[in-house]
Amino acid sequence: MIASKPIILLFFSLVSLLSYSSNALGETDLFFVDSTGLSKQDAPFSEDFNLPVGDRFEKAKNCLQDDSSSLTEKLHATSLLKSAAWENCTDAMLLLGNILFFGLYDFEPDFGMAHAYYDQLRKTNGSVVGNLILGFYHSVSYYNTAPYDPALARMYWEAAAKQGSIDAHHFLAYHHLTGMHTKRSYLLAAKHYKFIADDLTREGPKSLLASSQYLWPEILNYNTAGEDGTGVYGPASAYSFSTASRALNSIRHYIREIYNPPEERDLGTLFEAGKLRLHGMHSFRRNHTVAETIFGKVYRDLSSLSESPVHVTSENIANLLSKSAGYIGLLQIFGNSRRRNLENATHWLKRGISHNDSNALYGMGYIFYHGLLNADEKDTEKGLSYIKEAASMKNGYALTFLGMLSMENEDFDIAFHYFTLANKEKALLSSKLLADCYFDGIGTSVSKQKAALLYKEFVETVRSTSSTMSLAVREVDHYCLENSLMYYLYSAQLGYSIAEVNAAYLVDGNKYLIDSLRRYLYPENTEEETLSDVFAFEFYARAAAQGDADANLKLGDYYYYGIGVHRDYDKAYRFYENASGKGGATGMALWNMAYMHEFGRGRERDTHIAKRFLDELSINQIAYIPFRMITSLVFLHQIYLRCLSFLRLR
């Protein structure tokens, strides 16, 4: 039963009152700034303010970096910084801007005052950081801190890029790639991405093989649904059961699992936690020492327990044994683990080889090829035999190595072939080397578009842990959604599709049932609701263009209901169709497509097609009960239509 309008109005009034009260009783900001401008000092006078400007800055910086400093001492330090900034100390302006923008040293972010300091910094010395951040402020339309001006944003970024800013090159690369507020140029996009990729690899013309001495992370695809076909927005969208999400869940359960008795440990979960620490992702930094510890624990537990009492989720025991040993061997050769030891590496690699692990074969081949244990025992032929055997098992590291070796020998066609195979196996370095081939026409025809996309894949994966997405997650955990939105917007402007879809989701005014009910009862939108709808639609569209299944699903909803755009059932169906094809993101998309066929919304009415889509949905365990209910209704609907047709014929 739908509630009456007075009751609903009373409910919304109570929600508004509680929201106001919770804000009023919230934590006080730690950073006191005069809202009228850059204040000289906000603390009682002390002799420290008589120090020279440089000494004041150093004293304040040292205090803030000291973990033992109290809140009062930190507040005094920020007052010293502000007094130094008042006297045109650019170092103080920069540090204050960073503190306020990134929430450093436990201070609350204040994006308005951060903008003031960055603007003052840029006017004082044309700072690269000032140009970079001011460009970001002018590139987003949701905040009123600075006027929305994409042309001015691009001008600031171009200035920062000339000053060597990696983020500025990243901003420009994505905007040129997508033609966002500028003419699309795959050439310029590829050049900007290549600048970043070359900086990240730091490889010279004679040191190509040197880049293989680094244990590159694997490429993670955040835009594809998992096999279960469920995601962040509920059944049938993408993220919740993706590889990335399983890794996130692994780290959450890791502490609990590590203290369980061996017979109760979920070793599949521990293994994925080890991979997460090996490769790193967003807020979880790479830590090879921790990764090695986890892999060692998985290996020992599997070696000492029989198969029956062990709980394994994602891999069988033989695979976990071999992969754990192989990863430990690679970490001891290439990683930055504190236990790095080449002799111990061979011990683990032999264990992995005994279980036919391709990583172990590659690691052993690398040792022999370069004579790492003993230069006198260098055996390139034996090393290559190991590496080729690993490559035959589609090992990405081995395929990349053979490609680089072919490049050194100027066998460009073969090198291109190896890089292509390695890229299919998610070997990250291969995406950069394959991009170089497309950029310069090595072993293939020149394609700036393919080069730009491959460089983007490489750059985003390597830089993901240094992006602002980790800050966005931190702010969400503290229920500071406005701050989280700002950090997601920063990463979204860099081109991270997961940041685009999360930014849209935070602004989306149609994600809860109560929102839909309110929109139904009061169809007239306020100006704020209209702006939010347009903003969310823009960022969902950007993420959908990059292949994000969640965003395709949401765009289908927006076109179906006419939210932020004119209603268009045909486009809605196409976006649902796109979402259903993203690696099994079926549930919601197939459900909606079935509904449109059943009732003839934008499609010819056909209950048989609707039933077929719902049959595909039956593999989704989460949707089992609603699936059974809806198939029963479809069956009754078919009987009704047949009866109606029969009566018309009579």
N, C-alpha and C positions, 0 to 999 in steps of 0.2 A: 504494500500500500504506500502510495506517495504522500509524504507529509504535506500539510497545508503551508501556504506561504508565510503566515505569521510565525509559525513554529520555526521555520527555516531562518527567517530574519532574526528571531531571538537567538538561534544557535550561532549565526555568524557574528552577532553582536558580542556574545560571550567569548567566542574565539578571538575577536579583535581586542577585547578587554584583557584577556589573559596574555595575548601577545605583547600588548603594551606594558603590562605589569612585569612580564619576564624580562623585557628590555630594560625597564627601569631598575630592576634589581640585579642586572648583570654585573660582570666584573668591570671595575674601573680601568680605563686605559692606563698603561704604565708610562706612556709617553705624553707629557704635558706640553702642548704647543699653543702659542698664541694664535687663535684663528684669524686674526687680522693680518698676519704676515710673519716674517722670519724674526722671531724675538731674539734679543741678545742673550738673555739668560732667564731661567725659570726657577732657580734655586737660590737660597739665601747666599749672600756674598761671602766669599772666602778668599784667602790669600792666593789660591790657585788661579784666580782670574787675573792676577797681576803678572803671571808667567808670560814669557814670549809666546806668540801664537803657535809656533812649532812645538814647543814644550807642552803646551796645553793639549794639543792634538795627541801627542805621544802618550801623555799621562792618561788621557781619556781612553785611548785605544787599548792600552795595556790593562786598564781596569776592566773594560768590557770583555776582553779576551780571557781574563782570569775567572775560571769557573767558581772560585771561592768568593767572588765579590757579592756583597749583599745588594738588595733592591735599592736601598738608599745610596749606596756607592755608585750603582749603575745610573741612577737618576742624576747624581752629581756629575758623572762622566758625560752624560748627554748634554747637560747644561754647559760644560766646558766646550763641548763640540759646537754647540750653537753660538757661543760667544766667539769662538774661532771662525765659524762660518760668517758671522756678522762682519768680521774683519777680513773677509775675502780669502779665507783659507780654503782652497779648492779640495784639499784632502778631507777636510771636515765636512764640506758640502756633500762630497761623494759618499762618505761613510754614513752620514745622516740619511741621505736618500736611500741607500741600500738597507739600512736598519728599518726604515719606515715602509719600504716596498716589499722586502722579503721577510719581515718579521724576525730579524736577527736578535740574538741575545735575549730571547724570551719577551721581546716587546711586541705589542699589538701592531699589526700593519695599519698604516694611515696613508692611503693612496693619494689623497688630496695634498697633504704636506710633502709627501715624497715627490710629487710632481713639482711643487714649488722649489725644492732643493735642486732637483735635476735641471729645472729651467734656469735657476740662478747659476748653476755650474756650467751649463752650456753657454750662457751669455758671458761668463767670466773668462773661460779658456777654450771654448769649443770642444768640450770633453766628448770622447767617443761614447762613453756610457750615457752621457746626457742626450746625445743625438739618438742613440739606440732606444732608450726608454721613452723619450718624448715621441719618437716615431710610433711606438706601440700605443701610447695614449691616444694619439690622433687617428689610429687605425681602427678603433673599436667604437661602436655607436651606442653601447648600452650604458656607459657611464658619462656623467656630465662634467668630469674633472677637466677635460680639454675638449674643444670643439671637434666634432667628427670631420676629418679632412684627409681622405686617403692620399691625395696628391702631396700634401705636406708631409704625411707619414713617410711616403716613398722618398721624398727629398732628404729627410733626416736619415733614413736608412742608407741611402746612397752615400751620404757624407760619412756615416759610421763605417760602412764597408770599405771606403777608401782609407780609413784610419786603421783597418785591419780587424774589425769586429766580426767574429765568426757568426754570432747571432744575426747580425745585419745581413750577411750573405745568405743565411738560412731564410730569413723573412723574404728577401728579394727573390730567392730561388723559387719558393713556393708560389709567390704571387705571379711571377712570370710563367710558371708551369701551368697554372690554372687560368691565367688571364684575368686575375682579380683586380679590378680598378686600374688595369693597364692592358696594353696589347699583349696577347699571348705570344711568348717567344720561347720555344724549346731550346734554342741556342743559348740565350741568356740564362735560362734556368739551369741548363747543363753546366755552363761556365761557373755559375755561383756554387752549385753543388760540388763540382769538381774541385773548386778552391778549398772547400771544407774537407772533402774526402782526402785530398792530398795532404792537407794539414794534419789530419787524423792518422794517416799512415806514415807521413814523413819519409817517403821512400825516394831515393835518388835514382838516376838512370842506370847505375851499376849495382844497385843493391835490392833488386826485386825479391830475391830469395830471402833477404833479411826479414821481410814482412811476415814470412811463415814462422818466425820464431816467437810470435805472439799468439796466445790462445784466444782467438776471436770468438765472440759469442755466436750463438745460432740466431738465425732470422726467425722472429716470432710474428705470426700473422694474427693481428688483433681483430680483423674484420670478418672472420669466418666462424660460423657456428660449430660447436662440437658435434660429435656423433649423436648425442642425446637431443640436439635441436632445441636447446633452451638458452636463455640469455638474461641480460641484466634487467630487461623490462618485463620479465615474466616468461611463461612457457612460450617457446618457439622463437625467441630472438637469440642473439649470437653469443654474448660474451661469457655467460656464467659457466659454460662447460667447454670453453676453449682451452688450449694448452696454457695460455697465459693465466687464465683464471684458476686452473687446477694448481698451478705453481703458487699463486697467491694463497689459495686455501691450504696448500701444503705447509707454508711457513707459519700459518696460524695454528696448525695442529702439531707442528714440529716439537715445541716444548713439551706438550702433553705426551707425545709418543716417545720422546727420548728417555723419559723417566719410567715408562711402562716396563714391566718384565719382558724379556726377549720373546717369550711365547705369545705375548699380547700386542707386540708392535705391528703397526701397519708399515711394512718395509717399503711398499710402493710409495706411500706418502713421504717417508724419509728420503727415498731416492729422488723424488721430484723436488724436495726441499734442497737437496744437494745440487741439483741442476740449476735451481734458482740462484743459489749462491755462486755457482760456477759462472753463469752467464750474466746475472744481474738483470733487474727489470724495474724501471721507475724508482720507487722509494726503497727498493731492496738493492743495496750496493753489492758489487762483486766482492766476494771474500773467499779466496782460494784456500786459505787455511781451514776455514769452517767447512767448505765444500769437501775438502779431503777427509776431514774428520767424519763427516756424515757418510761418505762413500765407504770409508773403512769400517764404520759400524754396521752398515748394511751388509758388506761382504762377510764380516765375521759372524754376524747373526745367521746369515743364510748358510754359511759353511758349517755351523755347529748345530743347526736345527734340521729336522726332517721336513719334508714338504707339507705334510698334513696339518701340523699345528700353526703354520705361519700364515698370517693374513697378508696377502699381496693384492693390491688393487689394480695397477695398470700394466704390470709386466709379469711374465712368468719367472720362476726362480732362476733358470739358466741364463735368461737375458739380463736379469738384475746382477747376477754374479759376474758375468763377463763385462758388462758395461761399467760396473763399479770399479773393477780392477783396471779396466782400460782408462777410465777417467783419472784415477789416481796416478797411473803411469804418465799420462799427458800433463797432469798438474805438476808432477815432479820434474818434467823436462821443460815445459814452457811457462808454467804458472808462476805466481809470485808468493806461493805458500812459504811459510817460514821453515817448513820441513823439506824444502827442495833438495833433492839428492839424486844424482844420476845413477849411482849404483843401486840405490833402492828402487829407482824407476824401472830398471831392467827386471828386478824381482817381480814387480807388479805387472809389467808388460807380459812377462812369460806366463803369469797366471791368466791374464786375459786371453793370450794366444791359445792357451790350452782349452779355453772355452770358445775359441774361434771369434774373438771380438775384433772388429775392423779398426777401432781406435788403437788397440794394442799393437796390431800389425803395423799401422802407420807410425806409431811412436818408435817401435823397434827399428823399422826401416830408416827413420830419420836419424837415429843414433848411429847406425852403421854407415849411412851415407856421408855424414859429416865427421865421423870418427870422434864423437863427443867424449867417450870414455877414455880413449887412447888414440892419439893422432896416428900412431904406427899401425893401429888396427882398423884404419879407415878402409871400408870396402863398399865402394859405390854400387857395384853390381849386386851384391847381397842386399844392400839397402834398398835399391830400386825393386828388387824382386819382392820384398816385403810390401813396399808402397804400392806396387802394381796389384798385388793380391788384395790389399785393402781397397784399392780403386775398383777392382772387379766386384767388390761387395758394396759398391756405391757409397764409399766413405767420402764425405765432402772434403775433409782435410787432404786426403790423398789425391783426389781429383784436382784440387786446387794446386797442390805441389807439382803434379805432373804438367799442369797447364803453365805454371811459372817456369818450369824447366824447359818446356817447349818454346816459350817466349824467349828465354835466354839463348836458345839454339836457333832462333828465328824461324821456327816451324809454326807460323802464325795461324794457319788453318787448324792444325792439331790443337794449338793452345786455345783457340776460340771454342773448339769442340769440348775440351776438358772443362773450361770455365762454365760453359752452358750446362753441362751435366752436374757440376758442383753446385751451381746456383739452384738447380732443382732439388738438391739435397740440403738446402738451407745453410750452405757454407757461406758465411757472411763476407769474407774477403773476396770470394769469387764474384760477388755482385759488383764490387768496386772495379775489379780487373776486367770483368765483362763490360762494364760501362766504359772503361778506357778503350776497349776494342770498338765499341759502337761510336764513341766520340771521335776517334782518330781513323776509323776504317781499317782496323787491324784484323785480318782474317775474315772480314765481313764488310758489307757496305755501310757507309756512314748513316747513322740514325740518331739525331740529337734528341728526339723524343724518347727512344728506348734508353739512351745514355742517361738522360735526366731522371727517368723513373728508377733506374738501377742505382744511380748515385743517391737518390732520395732514400731508397731502401737501406742502403749502407749507412748513410749519415744518421737517419732517424734511429736505427738500432743501436749504433755506437753511442749516440748522444742522449738516449732515452733516460739514463740514470742522472744526467745533469740537467734535464729539463725541469720546468716548474710543476710538472705533474705530481712529483713527490710532495711539494708544498700544498698542492690542491688536495691531495689525499689527507695530509695532516690537518688542514683546516676543516675538512668534512668530518673527521674524527672528533673535532672540537665543536661541531655544529656551527661553524662560522661559514655559512654558505656563500655570503657575498664575497668574502676573501677567496674562497675556493674558486668561485666563478672567475675572478680576476686572473688567477694563476692558470686555470684551464684556458682562458682566452689567450694568454700569452703563448701557451703551447699550441693552441689552435692556429694562431697566426704563423707559427713555424711550420704548420702542415700536418700535425699529428691528428689523424682522424678520430682516435679515441678521445682526444681532448675536445674536438669539435662536437662530438655527439654528447659528451658529458656537459659541456657548456650549454648546449641546447636543452638538455634534460633539466638542468638547474633552473632555467628560465621558463621552461614549458609549463603553461598554466592548465594543461589538460591531461596530466598524468595520474590523477586520482579520481575515484568514482564521485567523490563529493564535488569536484570541479565540474565534472560532466553534468551532474544534477543541477548545479547552480547555473551553468551555461544554458541548460534546457529551460529552466524556469525564467531566466533573465537573458534572452538572446542578444540584447543590445550590449555591446562591449564598451567598456570605458577606454579612454585614450591609452592608458597604461597597459590594459590587456591587449589592445591592438598592437602596440609596439612590441610587447613580449611575444605575441604570436608571430609577427613578422621576423623578429630576431631569431626565435627558435627555428622557424622554417628555413631561414638562411643557413644556419649552421647544420641543421639536419641535411639540407641539400648538399652542402659542401662535403659532409662525411659520406653521404650516399654516392656522390660522384667518385669517391675513392674506394667504393665497394663495401662500405660498412653495412652489414645485414640489419643491425638495429635501426640505423638511420633510414634505410629503405623501407622498413616496416612502418616507422613513424611518418615518413612522407606519404605513404599510402593512406594512413589515417587522416593526415592533414588535407589531402586532396579529397578524400571521401566525405569528410565533414565540412570542407571549405574553411579551414582554420588557417589564417594568415595568407590565404590564396583563394581564388575562385574554385568552387566545387567542380571536380572533374572525375567522374567515375572511371573513365577509361585510363587516365593516368594513375589513379589509385590502384587499379587492378595491375597495371604494369609494374608499379613499385612493389606490390605484394608478391608478384611473380619473381621479381629480382631477389627479394628477401628469401623466398622459398628455395632459390637456387644457390644460396651462399653456403655450401658445405653442409646442408642438412638443416638449415634454419627453417623448419617446417611449421610447427604448431600454429602460432597465431596467423601467419601469412596464409597457410592452407585453409585454416578455419574461415578467414575472411573471404578468400576466393570462393570457397564452397558456398558461403552465404550469398555472395553476389550472383552465383549461378542459380542457386535455389530460388531466389526471389527476383531474378532478372534485373539487378542493379548494374547498369553499364554493360551487361552481357545478356545474351538470350537465355531465357529461363530454361534450365536443363538440370533436373534433379539427379540424373544419372551421372553427370560430370561432378556435381556436388558430392554425391556418394563416393565417387572415386577419390576425390581429394580427401574426404574424411577417412577413407580406408587407409590412405597413406599416413594420415595422422595417428592411426592406431598404434604405430610403433613407439609413440611418445608416452612413456610411463606416467608422466605428470598429468597428461591430458586424458588418462584412461576413463575416469568417471564421466566428465563432461562429454567425452567422445561417445560413450555408450548412450548417453541421454540424447545427444543431438542426432545420432544415426537413427534412433527410434523415432524421433520427430520427423526426420527426412522420410523414413519409411511410411509414416502416417500421411505425410504431405503427398507422397507419390500415390497412395491409395485415394486420397481426396481428389487429386487431379484426374485420375483415371475415372473415378465416379462422375466427376463434373463433365468430362469429355463424353462419357457414355450417355448421360442425361441430355447433353446438347444434341448428340446424334439421334436420340429417340425423339 
